[in-house]
Amino acid sequence: GRLDVPKTKHASSRISRIIAILASIGRLNMNDRNTMDGLRRKGPVKQTTKMMPIGVPRVPYRTPKENTWQWVDIWNCLYRERIIFVGQQINEELGNQLVGTLLYLDSIDNGKDIYLYINSMGGEIVPTLALHDTMRACKSDVGTVAFGGAMAMAGLLLSCGAKGKRCALPNTKIMLHQPSGTARGQAADIHNEARELLRLRRYLLQVMSKSMDRPVDVIKEDFGRDKYFSAEAAKEYGVIDRVIYPRRSNMLGL
């Protein structure tokens, strides 16, 4: 309710004592500047109600073989439909999550395809190779769909999908290149680092050669520097198998 304080010369000291009492019993937040100023002027002010921030969207989902519906976040719903999003740079944490999700989906039904939807600027080599090994180990076919951008290691991941199931949207930006690194320390450490980097480059060239059906020497020459593709150019080169056009645009010949 409203707190009325008589206006006397001792009013300020009385208000201070009242504020201290209210704070001690938990009815007043001493850090709320609006409330404190209101008490000193003319009593407590009306608190404003703020909207809760919008988080991950939730959608209704019907549990298989059950006649019940539940609200789940949209990513959880897509996982259950065997769709996995790669929407950030690939690091150790994301790599572990994606590997675990692939293994789980493959274990519950290895007869259905799994799709990776990729919109990423790339990432680290080791987590990407872990994903590549897991995709090869899964009995389910793992298809890839690129949208937005598939750059560097994300582009490699795109090309490593199951043959015939590697797709991209028309305006997708795709880039591939050879690995790079930095080395510091003693000369022996720099030498070892360079030797390991060369080993990784040879292995990645073999992976790209197999996925794109091109000789290793051609891959090595083409990807000596950053090489950019449009969706159609990536299809012609062998990075993907088809470009997904909207049905209406396809009907209009666009």
N, C-alpha and C positions, 0 to 999 in steps of 0.2 A: 504494500500500500504506500501512500504518500507519507513522507517523513517531514513533519512541520517542526521547525526549530524557531523559538522566539528570537527576535533580532535585538540582542542586548550587546553590551560591550564585551561580555564574556561568551558570545555566541560561537566565535571561532574555536575557543578551547572546548566548549561543549560538543561541537560538531566533531572535533578530533577524537574526543572520548567515545562518542557514539560510533564513529567509524571503526575505531579499534575494537569495540565490543562486537559489532556486527561481523567484522573480519574473523574474530576469534571463534565465533559459533558457525562460521562457514557460510553466512548469508551474503557476503560481499566479497567480490574479487578485487583485491587491492591493486591489481595491475590493469584494471579496466578504467582507462582514463575518462571515458564518457560518464561512467557512473560516479567517479570521484568528483569531477567538475560539476555534475548535476547536483550532488549533495551539498557542495559548498555554495552553489548559487541559489537553488530553489527546491531542492529535493531530488529524488532519483528520476532519471530520464527513462523513457521507453526504449527497451532493447529492440534492435532490428533483427529480423530473421533472415539468415542467408541461405541460399540454395546450396545443396550439397553438390560438389563437383561431379561431373559426368565421368564415370570410369569405363571399364570394359563393357561393351554392349552385351545384354543378355537376351537370349531368344528361347522360345519354348521348344523342347525336344521330347519326342516320344521314345521311351525306352524300348529297344527291340524285344519282341515276344512278350511285352507287357502292355496293358491298357492304361498306362499312366503317363502323365506329362510332367515335366519338371523344367524349371528355369535354369539354364546353364550359360556360361559365358560363351561368346561366339567362337573362340579358339578351341574350347573343349568340344563344342558341337562339330567343328570341322575335323578335329582329330578323329572323332567317332565315324566320320564319313571318309576317313583315310586320306585326308588332305592336311599337309604340313606346310606351314609358312616359314620361309627363310627371309626375314624382313630386316636384317641388320648385319653388321659385319660379323663374320664367322670367327668366334674365339673359343677358348676352351670350355667355358660355361655353356654357351649355345650348342657347341658340338656335342657335349655330353647329353644335353637334353634331347637333341635330334636323334642321336644314336639310340638312346633308350626308347624313344617313341617309335622309331623304325622297328626295333627288335620286338617291342610289345605288339604292334599291329601285325607283324609277320607271324608272331606266335599264335594269335587268336584266329587268324584266317590267312593262310599262305596261298589261297587261290584267287584272291582279289588284288587288284593293282593298288599301289600307293603312289600318291603324287606329291612332289615337292614344288610349291609355288615360290619362285625365287625373285626377289627384288632387293639386291644387295650390292654394295660397293666392293665386295671382296672379303678379305680376312687373312687369317694365318694359315700357313701351309699344313701344319700337323693336324689341326682339327678337321680341315677339309679332306685330307687323305683318310682320316678315320671315318668320315662320312662315306667317302668313296668305297672303302673296304666293306663297310656295313651294307651299302647298296648292293655290292656284288655278292655278299654272303646271304642276303635275304632270298628266300624262295619266291616271294612275290616280286612281280615286275615293279620297279620303281621308276615312274615317269617323271619328267621335269617340265615345268611351265614357267617361262620367264615373262615378267611384266615390269615396266618401269626401266630397270637397269640390271644387267647381270655382268659385273665387271670383275676382271682378274680371276681370283679363285672361285668366285661365284659363277663366272663364265665356264670355268673348267667343270664345276659341278653340273651345270646345265648340259654340257656335252656328254657327260657320263651317264645320263639316263638310259633307260632301256631303249634299244633301237626301235624306231617307229613310234615312240611315245615321248619324243623331245619336241616341245612346242614353244612358240613365242607369240606374243601379241604384236600387231603391226608396228607400233611405235617404240618397241623395246630397243634399248641401247645395249649392245654387247661388246665387250672388250676382253681380249686375251693377251697374255704376254708371258715371258719367262720369269722365273723367280728372281728376286733380288734380296740382298742382305747387307748388313754392316758388321764389321769385325773390329774389335779393339783388343789391346793387350800386347803380349809378347809376340814375337815373330812366329814362333811355333803355333800359338793359338790362332793367329790369323791364317796361317797355312792350313791348319785343320778345318777351320771354318770354311775357307774357300773350297777345300776338297769336298766337304759335305754338301755345300751348295751346288757344286758341279754334279755330284751324285744325284741330288734331288732334281736338277734340271734334266738329266738324262732320263730319269724315271718319268717325269711329267711329260717329256716329249714322246715317250713310248705310249703313255696313257692317251694323249691327244691323237697320236697317230692311229691307234686302234679305234678310238671313238669316231674319228673323222674319215677313216679309210684313206689316209694319205701317207706317203713315205715319211720317215723320220727326218730325212734331209730337207724335204720341202717344209715340214712343220718348223724345223729349226730356223730356216731362212725367213719364213713368213712371220714368225713370232719373236724375232730378235729384238724388236721394239714393240711398243704398244700397238696393237692392231684392232681397229674398230670395225664393227659390222652393223649394218641395219638388219632387220629381221629377215628380209629377202636375201640379202648377201650372206647371212649366216646359214640360211637354208642351202644356198648354192654351194657354199664351202663344205658343208657337212657337219656344222656345229649342231644344227637342229634338223628335224625331219619335215616340219610343216609350220606354216604361219596361220594363226587362228584369226580369221576375219569375222566381224559381226555378220549375221545372216542378211540383214538388209543391205549392207554395203556390198556384200558378195552378189546379191541380186542385181544391184545397180552397176556392177562392174567396176567398183572403186577399189 
